[in-house]
Each structure stands twice: as C-alpha cells, then as structure tokens.
Amino acid sequence: MKSECRRMLFLLGLSLLGATFSLAQTQAPEHPLEGLKSQEYWSVHEVLQATGKTDADTYVMSVLLHEPPKEKVLAWKAGDRIPREADVVLMRKGLVTEVRMDLTARKVESWKEVKGAQGPIFESELFEMGELAKNDPRMQQGFAKRGIRDMVTVQCVALPFGYFALPEMEGHRILFGGCSDTHGAFLGWGRSIEGLYFEMDAVEKKVLKVIDQEVIPVPQSPINFEEAPAKPRTGTTPIEIAQPQGPAFQMKSGEVSWQNWHFRVRLDPRVGPVLNLVRLEDGGRQRSVMYEGSMSELYVPYMDPAESWATRVFIDAGEFFPGGVLRTMREGVDCPSNAEYIDGLSPNEHGIPVIRPRQACLFETVSGNPAWRHFEQEQVWGRPSRTLVLRTAAVIGNYDYLLDWRFEQDGSIRVAVGATGIIETKGVKAKSAAEHGMSMSGGAEAADDEFGHFVGDNTVGVNHDHFFSFRLDLDVDGSNNTFEPHRLKQRQLPAATHRKSIWVAEPSVAKTEREAMMDIQLEHPSMWMFVNPNVHGPLGYPTGYEIMPGTTAASLLDPDDGPQRVGAFSAHQLWVTPYRAEELYAGGVYPTASKGGDGLAVWTQANRPIENTDIVAWYTMGFHHVPRAEDWPVMPVMWHDFVIRPFDFFPRNPALNLPLAP
Amino acid sequence: MKSECRRMLFLLGLSLLGATFSLAQTQAPEHPLEGLKSQEYWSVHEVLQATGKTDADTYVMSVLLHEPPKEKVLAWKAGDRIPREADVVLMRKGLVTEVRMDLTARKVESWKEVKGAQGPIFESELFEMGELAKNDPRMQQGFAKRGIRDMVTVQCVALPFGYFALPEMEGHRILFGGCSDTHGAFLGWGRSIEGLYFEMDAVEKKVLKVIDQEVIPVPQSPINFEEAPAKPRTGTTPIEIAQPQGPAFQMKSGEVSWQNWHFRVRLDPRVGPVLNLVRLEDGGRQRSVMYEGSMSELYVPYMDPAESWATRVFIDAGEFFPGGVLRTMREGVDCPSNAEYIDGLSPNEHGIPVIRPRQACLFETVSGNPAWRHFEQEQVWGRPSRTLVLRTAAVIGNYDYLLDWRFEQDGSIRVAVGATGIIETKGVKAKSAAEHGMSMSGGAEAADDEFGHFVGDNTVGVNHDHFFSFRLDLDVDGSNNTFEPHRLKQRQLPAATHRKSIWVAEPSVAKTEREAMMDIQLEHPSMWMFVNPNVHGPLGYPTGYEIMPGTTAASLLDPDDGPQRVGAFSAHQLWVTPYRAEELYAGGVYPTASKGGDGLAVWTQANRPIENTDIVAWYTMGFHHVPRAEDWPVMPVMWHDFVIRPFDFFPRNPALNLPLAP
C-alpha cells in the first residue's frame, strides 16, 4: 500500500514535470509587450531578404521587440489593435546598421548606418577566427616551441575587448585571444596555453600580431568535476515537494498572476527576462509598482596587468553573440521539482528563430519561514510564507548566473543573482604558493599569485569583479514619481536630555540626476524611497517603494580606464534617470570596443531633472572575487540580492490575511 | 485510492510532527558541554538552600553551565569523567552575588558579592513594580486627568534603562516605566498612555517620581492583527514537504550529525542556542571549524529624545528576566512541516528548572537552488542543494527574532536573524502626517513624526536600531589562529600596460586587537580571513575560514552616550579578541544600568596580541529601522545575515560529490 502510494506520488510528480509553458508559440501576440513570435522573426527575415541589401556576410546582431510608446501601452486594452515593431541590428564586414521594422505592415521603417560602433562577437566568428589564429604559422611555431603537436585538442578563441586606444583599433574590428589544450579534459577551462596570444582583425580575417612570451606548461589541475567524486555523498533521505493540485499561479501569453501579484514576463534575446506592468491587487484595484524591470548589463573586469589578461574586461550582455545570455536549465538541478518551465525563442546570428527549451522556470517555494509572527501570552501568532520565483540562468562562457525575481507575499520583490560556473584561471610556472616560497602572508617580491590565488597545481584563479546593472522603471501608483533619499544623521541633544545623541531621518528630494547618485556608506546611511508625490496614503504620506541594497561593491578602477568608462555604472550603487525609451543598456547599445560614449554615466552628465516625472532607477549589484581553492573546478553558488519593498504603499502589513497553511 | 493516499501522507506527516528531541531529559550529562540537566538545577537549588544565605527576597538571576577549561574539553573522550560546574548569580535587595558551584560534589566553590552591578529585571518584579506604580496616587491622578477610570485594562510596566548619571541611580536599582490601556485590544502594544511616566526604586519598592506632561489620547489604531483580515487570502494550492524516511540528520545528547557536518548544540538560558565543536568531516578526519558560536548580546536603542523614550536603550539578552530570550515556537508557522523540535530547560527566577517546549527546531530544507552548476556543450552539469537549519525564536517584549544557523553543503554557515513582532509606538496628538500638514517632504517645524513615522492614526513607530553581537570562537584546524584582513587596493599600472588600473588583494596580519577592528567601507573593501598559520593546504596556503558580512549598519550615536558605552560593540562590524573563557557577553555580564565598564570595547582597550593564538571573532550585525505603514500592526519578517565560509580549508569545492537528488 505504502509503495503504491509512493509510486502514485512519483507518477504525479512526473506529470507535473511535463508541464511547460511556451513563450514560443506561433500564435499572434495578445499584448503589445509580448516577446516577438516565431512568425514575426520570419517576417523580419523575409523583409530583410527582400531589401536586397543583405548577403552571406550579413550577421544579425539582434532582433528585439521595439516596445510601443509607454503611454500607448498603458492605455491599451484587450481587443485594441496591437502595434508591433522590431529593432534589428545588422553587422556586415564590421559595419553596423540599425533597421526599424513594422511587423504588421511587413516593411522597413528606417535603415541607418551607425558609425564607430562594433557588434558583439558572433558564435561562428568566434570559431572561425579561432581556427584562423590556430593555423597561423607564428602560432604553430609557438605551439611547437611548447611541445604541443597534437592540434586536435588545441582550441583558440578570439574575444572582443575594451577600448585601449591602440592605433589599429580605430575603425577596425579587433579581437584578442589565446588558446587552450584540452588534452585529457572534457573542457578547456583551466588548460590555457599561457604566453602565446594573438590580435586579429575580424573583418580582414587576418592575424595582426602574435605575442609569444614565456613558455609555461599547460596546467594539469583536475577540471573534470563530474568525474571527481569517487562516490556520491551518502546519508541523505529523500525530501519530496508536491503540489498535487498544481501550482497556485496562472500564466497566459506572458501574463502571470499569483496571489495579489500580476506581472508580464518576456524573454528578451539580449538581456533575458524582462518584467512589465508589475502590479499589486489591493482592494479590487490593480496598482502599479513597476513598468519594466530587467538586468541591463554585466561588467566583469579582470585584475591582471599581463598583456593577455588586462584585455579581459567583459561587458557580457552587450558583447556576446546573439541569442542572448540565457541558456537551457536542467530539471532537478536548477529549479525544484514543482517548477514549471518556460520555453524561449530567440534568433540565431542569421535572424532565424530558434526555439530554446527551459529558458526560465517559475515556481512557488515554501521556505519554512514565517511571513510574520509574534509571541505573546504564551502563544505564537503568525503565518507561514511562500514565495513565487521566476528564475533564469545566464551563461557567458565560463560563468553561470542564476537570475531570480522573487515575489513575496508582503509586497516586496527580492532580486537575486547566484554566481556559479567556472572561474577563469591562468597557467603559471610555480606549482603552488608553497613552491613559490611566499604569498598570502605578504612577501616582498612578485609572486605567481600576485593577481589571483592558486586554486590548483600551476593554476591561479585571477582576481576579478562582477557588476550587474538592474534597470528598474518603477511606476509607483502611476508614472510620475520622485526619488527621495532619506539620510540618517546624528543629532546632538541638549544637555537637559537623558541622552547625548540620537539619529533622525532627513528626507530630501533628488531634483536632478546628480543628486540621485547614491553611494553606500555605513557612516552616512540613507534610505532610497521612490514615492508618488501625487498619491497619498491614509496617513498622509505619499505612496512609495524603497530599494534596499544588499551586500554589494563599488568599482576600484580608475574612472579614466577605457573599459571602466563603459562599465561606469559600477561607480555608484544607485542612479536615477528620467525615463527615455531608448535608454535601456547601462553600458551603452554597442559596448564592444566602445570608448564609453553611451550609457548611464554619459546620459546622466546632462544632470536632467527627475522630480515628479517618469523616472527609472538603476541599481548596481557587485562583488569582488578573489578565488579560493573551494571555487575550483566549479564554484559553489554565491548569492547576492537586493529588495524592492513597499513603504507606505499599503495602509498596513499586507500579509495579515494569509491563510494558516503555507 | 487517491484520497486514501492523501490521508496516509497526512497521518505520516502527523507522526513526524510528533517527533521532538528533548534537551531536558533527566539523565546524567554525556558530554562536558551539555546544557545543565534537570537534576543539576535541583542540586543548585538544594545546595543554595543549604547555605542558609538565601531567603524569600533572593532572586536567581542565572544558572549557567560553567564550561570546563577549553583544553580539557578538547582532550575529553567518551568514558572520561565529566566535570560539571555551574555559575549562579543571585540578586537580593539589589545586591548581586556570584556563586560557583561544583555539581558533582554538590558544594559551593566560591561566593562573591559584586559591587555596583545590577541584575536584569525579573518577571515578578516587572509586574509587582508595575502594579505599585499603577496604584500610586500621582499616577491615579494622571489617569483621571486623562479620563481613564477603568483600572482593569490599565497595565504599567517598569523597565531597566541605560546609565544616565542621574544622582538617584548610584547604588540603587532604578526602573523607569509607563502604562498602556488595553481597552478594546488584545494587546497593550500601540495603546500607550503618553505623557505619564514614573521612576522608581525597585529595592525600596517606592515610586520616586511621577512625570505628568501633556495629555495625549490613547491611540485607537487597529492592533488586533488576528481579527484584521475579513477572510484569508484565497487562491493558494497546497504544497507538501515530505520526508517519508525521516530526516537525514542525527541528534543525540546535543550532538548533531548531518552530511559532513558535526556540531553540538545547547540552549543556554541567557543567550539561547550555543553551538560547540563545529567540525567538518574531510577524508575520514573530523576537522575543527569553530569551538563555540552564539549570539552574545542585542542592543536596541530608540531615537526619540522625549523623557520617556530616551531611556529606551535595551540590552536585550542581559537586561531581561531569567529563563533566557528564547520562547516556544509554533508548528506550521515557525518551521516547515518536516522540522523536528527541541524542548528546552531553563530556570525560573527562583532557580527552579522549567521545561519549555519547542525552544528550537532543526530541519532540512530544499530551496530549489543548485549547489553548483555549469552549462557547457548544450548540457547543464550540477547538483541540487539542501540546507540544515537550526532555528530558535528570541522574544523580547514586543520584538521577535528568528535566529538561524544554516549549515550548507559547501562547508559554509549562514547566520541569519529575522526580525518580526510588533514595533514600539508612541501615541501622538496628530492623527496623521496629513493632519499635521507636513512631514516626509522636510518641513521646517517639528512634527509629531520627527523621530519616527506614522503607522496608524495617532500612532508613530519610533525610529530605532537593532544590533546583534555574534561571538564566534573560530578554531580553524586547531585553536591557534591568525586574523588576516586582505585589503583590496587600487594599483595604477605603468603607461605601457593596456589598462590604467587594477586592484590587488593585500594580505596582512592583525597583530593586536586594535588592528582587527574592521569597518565596512565600499571604497576600501577587505576580506576577513581566519587562518591557521600552522596548517597548510596542498597549495601552500594556510587553511582558513572567511567571515563575509551581509547588509549591516554601524551605530550613529555619540560614543560617550551612556547606553552607547554598553552597546559599544555596535561601533565596528568586526572585532577580534584573544580567547578568554570569561569574555562571553559583548555588552558585559551586567549591562543593566551599566556605566560601560565591561564588554568588548573595554577588553580590547588593552590591545592584546592576537597573532597565532586562540582568538575569538565578534561580528556585529545591525540595521536602522524607520517604521513604515506595512510594519503595523505586526511586522513582516526582515532577514539579515552573514556567512562563515571555507577559504582554502578544502583543497577543492567540497560539494562536488553531492548526489543528483537533493
């Protein structure tokens, strides 16, 4: 009987696992903010072909939904005509062209060449250029010099890099790269052939320069993490999570409803999940919290001055090949067993739509934490909580990032990034810090681990940063909002008082962008309130939402550093701009080899007014990473997060009415 | 059939719920660090009575396990004699006496009067003094003046308060208090009778002073949170968490084993859960991580200069009545359905042991998060994770704190505090910020919400801080450790380099306590490493653990403020001291009305050496709290945490060998 039950539960579990929402269905869109449909991608492809202006050398850098004007979306009702446009970016022999296309009329609206911009690296380019470099006689010589003769296991990779004012960069598509030898390993990570690099022109398809320095043996530190454990850890007993009646959320055409939350989600081929029209139901009304939220850019600068390493300053979302940062997730590993998966659709480098399985998952989780509780009169009063999680996994080469939007029952949203995957390592001569005779304890001479940390034999994990810019178009109870930093300041008290000092919260209005650049300082704390000065709650305060930072970091780089100009959003933890439909990417539209002429730090130089108008918050999450042995050969997930929470949005704790079962 | 299954699962669930570990059993102790047993409390009681030195006026402030010397505990093996001693603190008419007792020999070892110390407030004292004050004619006059005639619903509370150099405080037990009128409410919170306070001598049992100021009506803002929702939120479907084979942890005589973790837990009647001998199994060896870990003190200063509010500067663990900060938890609310509960034992104010149900819970949780993952070659490699949580709930009057020690499979421990319960509010004349005509937007004149924020009609949540001091006696691979801050500093690069700047991690050794006082600064980041300089990993680095701070705060108060001298641990986020058995409480042993002559800030003035010796880390977690409407009438749980994680403790990611099922 018992075993029968278990089997039934198991079967039930299986049938739940099978349920997958698809954002990729071929039907016509049902909302102006729905992601592009399969047929719309085909329209783009056909219209482009019909122009006669594309050929085999044309790459499609991106095909993105061009959102209708915000006021039109806000006024739109089911049954209204759905305006559909696409922004297409082409790259042909290094030349970038922007095309706006009307998808309903199937026609080109505008066609504009963009001077001085570089497209991202394309997947086929990556391999083609890698092969070209690998076969360059100077490189071959370098391999021979290192005793590497078996070319089957040598992989070369050409990557975009920051703007370093090299003469050859002006007007050219310059890539920089190196090779690894995967002999004996499943993956190339940790197997780099150090001291041998190349610079190339990807349009001319020519290796410009080979840099052949010191010979350093390819490290042999174990990287095959799937083979590492002799046997799995024992002693666990099964934990089963079951939702026999199915999930408590609904999802249709990208619209998600769960408890009092309503929002739209689409999977954007550039930045991944885009949330729209995030609303909270309150007394029968749907009240606006956020018009749009997404991760706008990633910036990962490495901290080794060597020629092959100083160039590693990745602007991940903008610099890498089309199809976007998202990758397929794995059932049973990436999301819990009660998760539902969302398939995605994004174009390949020819603009052809590709269906991509399990690009996102949506699940409810019962953490065992109460939503609120109080003990009094020998009793506990309280309610258990559950959370709705929208998760995606962004993968950029070696690194994997889990991106969570976690909706809480108390009206708050926790935005979390879990960093995992494989750290970038450098092969070095010394086997370990011990062999080198010094290190951590601060010796005088330069050591092989001066710019990182040994994680394996002859293997140094190189120090680096991760910065994520989140674009949060908060619309609290409407579009016109004001950013109010509340600064907590010590106040000395008169001698007659019992105490010498207290602190008081001093509210202020950030009138311009410069006044809204916020840096976290423990000795000068502040609260970041986004209020609607035109809507007041019953207690007389404007309704508001607060952005509460989590553990984060600020860039330590010289602001004049080429790459730092592009990743300049890492200089402050919060920025606020007036809403501009075209300002979407904190590192600019074309971060590849950019001189930093576009992006958050540039726009805000105008110091535009931001009071009682449509504003956008940009939160920078960051962390410095000195690798440790435990990060090798694959890194345990490290989470960082921040919270967007109601502050006088509700008249009282909105979770009072939760049921007693989670 | 289906319904039968459900019923069976339900019954199964019930039978699991019934399982409760008890730390309160009457058997003899089986380990030197086990909490005191029932019979041992009775021994204390009987031996005290036999001395003839106690009487009806004697209160037992605390009966705590006096831990054997650390070296003896470390050398102890099962079967060895178990030394048992207790530290007893008595208070009689304001006089504090410390008694050390040998529990095996049932005899007093030492008897010492402590001059100038005050005991915590005792429960019966709280009520007795409250009643005394309530019946004082001046108070009665005050009630009448306010139109309060029904004394049945008036509750007065006398509380300890910080040292303010009042002449009447010298050598006296001075309490300060006020009253509330619970007419129409279940609880007194939010119903304070403002403008009417008393100061009293709790030994003389005399009201010294009645302060009768402005008449302010008792606020009527809804506080009955259990009656608030008209009907529970609908639309949820059940989520069931089942561990049909039971939990995967073992617990016996306070020793917990789970996966590769081993540790001891006891519930201390003063500070709550104390972890001991935290070890990780690694290749058949049990390696030491932490000898002892506990929350040492809480400090909650309020930020209103009014006479009745400036005194609210609570040192919660030390100032409140015996029995400790822990309170019973509720199944289905405080812990998930697969949790096992631990009963506790602590003395009442007469030293009599009281069995206290569900003082802690222990559970495994499957969050749905991977332990690690990597996407490569169109596949995801990874492992799902689970976590072991030890949870307790500390309740100090209005506030509830969930205290979590979360053991992760990657060797890290996340220490988390969830703040919930009821904020302290002040009754004010103005109904709301609207009525007052100004507030948040920064008017010129003082408003009723100058020192807080309206959360209900005539109800202002008063601004305050929460600081928690965690005492972490890390013993990484042995007792002698060194604290190594690694400071990340910008380095300018030579002109020939592609980049202008990088950062480098500069390790250093903190040789003395002063060098180990760490303040979080984003522009000067540092990593806090605790290494064993005598044990090196295979890569040549000393084995180590890192304390990674989470979101936290530093005190903004004047260091010369009386209460701030006692809560001075809030001035830095990390402190390191040499191990001293008697240094347990960051705010001192007797924080009540303390002048600040004991505690972390005082000990460290000696600036003792801390290199390569037995050291203790003290982490301060804190947050400033400006209440919002959503925090009323009961506050959604707000979590803060920090992480203790291996750094070169293992030769590689220790979670590689996890099974594919969580």
Chai-1 contact restraints between the chains, C-beta under 6 A:
chainA,res_idxA,chainB,res_idxB,connection_type,confidence,min_distance_angstrom,max_distance_angstrom,comment,restraint_id
A,C5,B,C5,contact,1.0,0.0,6.0,A-B,restraint_1
A,C5,B,M8,contact,1.0,0.0,6.0,A-B,restraint_2
A,M8,B,C5,contact,1.0,0.0,6.0,A-B,restraint_3
A,F164,B,H498,contact,1.0,0.0,6.0,A-B,restraint_4
A,L187,B,E376,contact,1.0,0.0,6.0,A-B,restraint_5
A,F225,B,L656,contact,1.0,0.0,6.0,A-B,restraint_6
A,E226,B,W381,contact,1.0,0.0,6.0,A-B,restraint_7
A,A228,B,L656,contact,1.0,0.0,6.0,A-B,restraint_8
A,P229,B,L656,contact,1.0,0.0,6.0,A-B,restraint_9
A,P229,B,N657,contact,1.0,0.0,6.0,A-B,restraint_10
A,P232,B,N657,contact,1.0,0.0,6.0,A-B,restraint_11
A,P232,B,P659,contact,1.0,0.0,6.0,A-B,restraint_12
A,R233,B,N657,contact,1.0,0.0,6.0,A-B,restraint_13
A,R233,B,L658,contact,1.0,0.0,6.0,A-B,restraint_14
A,G235,B,A248,contact,1.0,0.0,6.0,A-B,restraint_15
A,T236,B,A248,contact,1.0,0.0,6.0,A-B,restraint_16
A,T237,B,Q243,contact,1.0,0.0,6.0,A-B,restraint_17
A,T237,B,Q245,contact,1.0,0.0,6.0,A-B,restraint_18
A,T237,B,A248,contact,1.0,0.0,6.0,A-B,restraint_19
A,I239,B,Q243,contact,1.0,0.0,6.0,A-B,restraint_20
A,I239,B,V366,contact,1.0,0.0,6.0,A-B,restraint_21
A,E240,B,A242,contact,1.0,0.0,6.0,A-B,restraint_22
A,I241,B,I241,contact,1.0,0.0,6.0,A-B,restraint_23
A,A242,B,E240,contact,1.0,0.0,6.0,A-B,restraint_24
A,Q243,B,T237,contact,1.0,0.0,6.0,A-B,restraint_25
A,Q243,B,I239,contact,1.0,0.0,6.0,A-B,restraint_26
A,Q245,B,T237,contact,1.0,0.0,6.0,A-B,restraint_27
A,A248,B,G235,contact,1.0,0.0,6.0,A-B,restraint_28
A,A248,B,T236,contact,1.0,0.0,6.0,A-B,restraint_29
A,A248,B,T237,contact,1.0,0.0,6.0,A-B,restraint_30
A,M303,B,I502,contact,1.0,0.0,6.0,A-B,restraint_31
A,M303,B,W503,contact,1.0,0.0,6.0,A-B,restraint_32
A,P305,B,L493,contact,1.0,0.0,6.0,A-B,restraint_33
A,P305,B,T497,contact,1.0,0.0,6.0,A-B,restraint_34
A,P305,B,I502,contact,1.0,0.0,6.0,A-B,restraint_35
A,A310,B,T497,contact,1.0,0.0,6.0,A-B,restraint_36
A,A310,B,H498,contact,1.0,0.0,6.0,A-B,restraint_37
A,A310,B,R499,contact,1.0,0.0,6.0,A-B,restraint_38
A,T311,B,H498,contact,1.0,0.0,6.0,A-B,restraint_39
A,R327,B,F375,contact,1.0,0.0,6.0,A-B,restraint_40
A,R330,B,V380,contact,1.0,0.0,6.0,A-B,restraint_41
A,V333,B,P370,contact,1.0,0.0,6.0,A-B,restraint_42
A,V333,B,R373,contact,1.0,0.0,6.0,A-B,restraint_43
A,V333,B,G382,contact,1.0,0.0,6.0,A-B,restraint_44
A,V333,B,P384,contact,1.0,0.0,6.0,A-B,restraint_45
A,D334,B,P370,contact,1.0,0.0,6.0,A-B,restraint_46
A,C335,B,G368,contact,1.0,0.0,6.0,A-B,restraint_47
A,P336,B,G368,contact,1.0,0.0,6.0,A-B,restraint_48
A,T365,B,G368,contact,1.0,0.0,6.0,A-B,restraint_49
A,V366,B,I239,contact,1.0,0.0,6.0,A-B,restraint_50
A,G368,B,C335,contact,1.0,0.0,6.0,A-B,restraint_51
A,G368,B,P336,contact,1.0,0.0,6.0,A-B,restraint_52
A,G368,B,T365,contact,1.0,0.0,6.0,A-B,restraint_53
A,P370,B,V333,contact,1.0,0.0,6.0,A-B,restraint_54
A,P370,B,D334,contact,1.0,0.0,6.0,A-B,restraint_55
A,P370,B,V637,contact,1.0,0.0,6.0,A-B,restraint_56
A,W372,B,T420,contact,1.0,0.0,6.0,A-B,restraint_57
A,W372,B,V634,contact,1.0,0.0,6.0,A-B,restraint_58
A,W372,B,P636,contact,1.0,0.0,6.0,A-B,restraint_59
A,R373,B,V333,contact,1.0,0.0,6.0,A-B,restraint_60
A,R373,B,D400,contact,1.0,0.0,6.0,A-B,restraint_61
A,R373,B,T420,contact,1.0,0.0,6.0,A-B,restraint_62
A,H374,B,D400,contact,1.0,0.0,6.0,A-B,restraint_63
A,H374,B,G421,contact,1.0,0.0,6.0,A-B,restraint_64
A,H374,B,I422,contact,1.0,0.0,6.0,A-B,restraint_65
A,H374,B,V634,contact,1.0,0.0,6.0,A-B,restraint_66
A,F375,B,R327,contact,1.0,0.0,6.0,A-B,restraint_67
A,F375,B,V395,contact,1.0,0.0,6.0,A-B,restraint_68
A,F375,B,D400,contact,1.0,0.0,6.0,A-B,restraint_69
A,E376,B,L187,contact,1.0,0.0,6.0,A-B,restraint_70
A,V380,B,R330,contact,1.0,0.0,6.0,A-B,restraint_71
A,W381,B,E226,contact,1.0,0.0,6.0,A-B,restraint_72
A,G382,B,V333,contact,1.0,0.0,6.0,A-B,restraint_73
A,P384,B,V333,contact,1.0,0.0,6.0,A-B,restraint_74
A,V395,B,F375,contact,1.0,0.0,6.0,A-B,restraint_75
A,D400,B,R373,contact,1.0,0.0,6.0,A-B,restraint_76
A,D400,B,H374,contact,1.0,0.0,6.0,A-B,restraint_77
A,D400,B,F375,contact,1.0,0.0,6.0,A-B,restraint_78
A,D410,B,P636,contact,1.0,0.0,6.0,A-B,restraint_79
A,T420,B,W372,contact,1.0,0.0,6.0,A-B,restraint_80
A,T420,B,R373,contact,1.0,0.0,6.0,A-B,restraint_81
A,G421,B,H374,contact,1.0,0.0,6.0,A-B,restraint_82
A,I422,B,H374,contact,1.0,0.0,6.0,A-B,restraint_83
A,S432,B,L539,contact,1.0,0.0,6.0,A-B,restraint_84
A,S432,B,G540,contact,1.0,0.0,6.0,A-B,restraint_85
A,A433,B,L539,contact,1.0,0.0,6.0,A-B,restraint_86
A,A433,B,G540,contact,1.0,0.0,6.0,A-B,restraint_87
A,A433,B,Y541,contact,1.0,0.0,6.0,A-B,restraint_88
A,A434,B,G540,contact,1.0,0.0,6.0,A-B,restraint_89
A,M440,B,P507,contact,1.0,0.0,6.0,A-B,restraint_90
A,M440,B,Y541,contact,1.0,0.0,6.0,A-B,restraint_91
A,G442,B,P507,contact,1.0,0.0,6.0,A-B,restraint_92
A,F454,B,L539,contact,1.0,0.0,6.0,A-B,restraint_93
A,L488,B,H624,contact,1.0,0.0,6.0,A-B,restraint_94
A,Q490,B,L556,contact,1.0,0.0,6.0,A-B,restraint_95
A,L493,B,P305,contact,1.0,0.0,6.0,A-B,restraint_96
A,T497,B,P305,contact,1.0,0.0,6.0,A-B,restraint_97
A,T497,B,A310,contact,1.0,0.0,6.0,A-B,restraint_98
A,H498,B,F164,contact,1.0,0.0,6.0,A-B,restraint_99
A,H498,B,A310,contact,1.0,0.0,6.0,A-B,restraint_100
A,H498,B,T311,contact,1.0,0.0,6.0,A-B,restraint_101
A,R499,B,A310,contact,1.0,0.0,6.0,A-B,restraint_102
A,R499,B,D561,contact,1.0,0.0,6.0,A-B,restraint_103
A,K500,B,D558,contact,1.0,0.0,6.0,A-B,restraint_104
A,K500,B,D560,contact,1.0,0.0,6.0,A-B,restraint_105
A,K500,B,D561,contact,1.0,0.0,6.0,A-B,restraint_106
A,S501,B,L557,contact,1.0,0.0,6.0,A-B,restraint_107
A,S501,B,D558,contact,1.0,0.0,6.0,A-B,restraint_108
A,S501,B,D561,contact,1.0,0.0,6.0,A-B,restraint_109
A,I502,B,M303,contact,1.0,0.0,6.0,A-B,restraint_110
A,I502,B,P305,contact,1.0,0.0,6.0,A-B,restraint_111
A,W503,B,M303,contact,1.0,0.0,6.0,A-B,restraint_112
A,W503,B,L556,contact,1.0,0.0,6.0,A-B,restraint_113
A,A505,B,V626,contact,1.0,0.0,6.0,A-B,restraint_114
A,P507,B,M440,contact,1.0,0.0,6.0,A-B,restraint_115
A,P507,B,G442,contact,1.0,0.0,6.0,A-B,restraint_116
A,I520,B,L522,contact,1.0,0.0,6.0,A-B,restraint_117
A,L522,B,I520,contact,1.0,0.0,6.0,A-B,restraint_118
A,L522,B,A554,contact,1.0,0.0,6.0,A-B,restraint_119
A,P525,B,H624,contact,1.0,0.0,6.0,A-B,restraint_120
A,L539,B,S432,contact,1.0,0.0,6.0,A-B,restraint_121
A,L539,B,A433,contact,1.0,0.0,6.0,A-B,restraint_122
A,L539,B,F454,contact,1.0,0.0,6.0,A-B,restraint_123
A,G540,B,S432,contact,1.0,0.0,6.0,A-B,restraint_124
A,G540,B,A433,contact,1.0,0.0,6.0,A-B,restraint_125
A,G540,B,A434,contact,1.0,0.0,6.0,A-B,restraint_126
A,Y541,B,A433,contact,1.0,0.0,6.0,A-B,restraint_127
A,Y541,B,M440,contact,1.0,0.0,6.0,A-B,restraint_128
A,G550,B,T551,contact,1.0,0.0,6.0,A-B,restraint_129
A,T551,B,G550,contact,1.0,0.0,6.0,A-B,restraint_130
A,T551,B,T551,contact,1.0,0.0,6.0,A-B,restraint_131
A,A554,B,L522,contact,1.0,0.0,6.0,A-B,restraint_132
A,L556,B,Q490,contact,1.0,0.0,6.0,A-B,restraint_133
A,L556,B,W503,contact,1.0,0.0,6.0,A-B,restraint_134
A,L557,B,S501,contact,1.0,0.0,6.0,A-B,restraint_135
A,D558,B,K500,contact,1.0,0.0,6.0,A-B,restraint_136
A,D558,B,S501,contact,1.0,0.0,6.0,A-B,restraint_137
A,D560,B,K500,contact,1.0,0.0,6.0,A-B,restraint_138
A,D561,B,R499,contact,1.0,0.0,6.0,A-B,restraint_139
A,D561,B,K500,contact,1.0,0.0,6.0,A-B,restraint_140
A,D561,B,S501,contact,1.0,0.0,6.0,A-B,restraint_141
A,H624,B,L488,contact,1.0,0.0,6.0,A-B,restraint_142
A,H624,B,P525,contact,1.0,0.0,6.0,A-B,restraint_143
A,V626,B,A505,contact,1.0,0.0,6.0,A-B,restraint_144
A,R628,B,F647,contact,1.0,0.0,6.0,A-B,restraint_145
A,R628,B,D648,contact,1.0,0.0,6.0,A-B,restraint_146
A,A629,B,D648,contact,1.0,0.0,6.0,A-B,restraint_147
A,A629,B,P651,contact,1.0,0.0,6.0,A-B,restraint_148
A,A629,B,R652,contact,1.0,0.0,6.0,A-B,restraint_149
A,E630,B,P646,contact,1.0,0.0,6.0,A-B,restraint_150
A,E630,B,F650,contact,1.0,0.0,6.0,A-B,restraint_151
A,E630,B,N653,contact,1.0,0.0,6.0,A-B,restraint_152
A,W632,B,R652,contact,1.0,0.0,6.0,A-B,restraint_153
A,V634,B,W372,contact,1.0,0.0,6.0,A-B,restraint_154
A,V634,B,H374,contact,1.0,0.0,6.0,A-B,restraint_155
A,P636,B,W372,contact,1.0,0.0,6.0,A-B,restraint_156
A,P636,B,D410,contact,1.0,0.0,6.0,A-B,restraint_157
A,P636,B,N653,contact,1.0,0.0,6.0,A-B,restraint_158
A,P636,B,A655,contact,1.0,0.0,6.0,A-B,restraint_159
A,V637,B,P370,contact,1.0,0.0,6.0,A-B,restraint_160
A,P646,B,E630,contact,1.0,0.0,6.0,A-B,restraint_161
A,F647,B,R628,contact,1.0,0.0,6.0,A-B,restraint_162
A,D648,B,R628,contact,1.0,0.0,6.0,A-B,restraint_163
A,D648,B,A629,contact,1.0,0.0,6.0,A-B,restraint_164
A,F650,B,E630,contact,1.0,0.0,6.0,A-B,restraint_165
A,P651,B,A629,contact,1.0,0.0,6.0,A-B,restraint_166
A,R652,B,A629,contact,1.0,0.0,6.0,A-B,restraint_167
A,R652,B,W632,contact,1.0,0.0,6.0,A-B,restraint_168
A,N653,B,E630,contact,1.0,0.0,6.0,A-B,restraint_169
A,N653,B,P636,contact,1.0,0.0,6.0,A-B,restraint_170
A,A655,B,P636,contact,1.0,0.0,6.0,A-B,restraint_171
A,L656,B,F225,contact,1.0,0.0,6.0,A-B,restraint_172
A,L656,B,A228,contact,1.0,0.0,6.0,A-B,restraint_173
A,L656,B,P229,contact,1.0,0.0,6.0,A-B,restraint_174
A,N657,B,P229,contact,1.0,0.0,6.0,A-B,restraint_175
A,N657,B,P232,contact,1.0,0.0,6.0,A-B,restraint_176
A,N657,B,R233,contact,1.0,0.0,6.0,A-B,restraint_177
A,L658,B,R233,contact,1.0,0.0,6.0,A-B,restraint_178
A,P659,B,P232,contact,1.0,0.0,6.0,A-B,restraint_179
